Amino acid sequence: MIHVIATIDLAPGTREAFLAEFRKIIPDVRAEAGCIEYGPAIDAETGIPTQYRIGADRVMVMEKWASVDALKAHAVAPHVQAYRARVKDFVRSMELRVLSPA
């Protein structure tokens, strides 16, 4: 199993439009072979003073995959390619972390 954290930096003020498109692909991604967990995350309102906030123009995608091969297949899936075309004007950059359980 691998853990994936994708940090997506968005054009100012586009987070809700981006999330609307993102939510459309969640069922298709969760149905992919090897997908264990897949969903977006934004800052939680906690009041914890040491919390690092990602900000209003950033989304983190938390994922778990059965294998690197499953993640690679996900990256080229037709529904993912179509989604990327729909959100290209919202996304400024993306940082991908692929991690193994320790």
Buried (B, 14 or more C-beta within 10 A) or exposed (E): EBBBBBBBBBEEEBBEBBBEBBEEBEEBBEEBEBBEEBEBEEBEEEEEEEEEEBEEBBBBBEBBBBEEEBBEBBEEBEBBEEBBEBBEEBBEEEEEEEEEEE
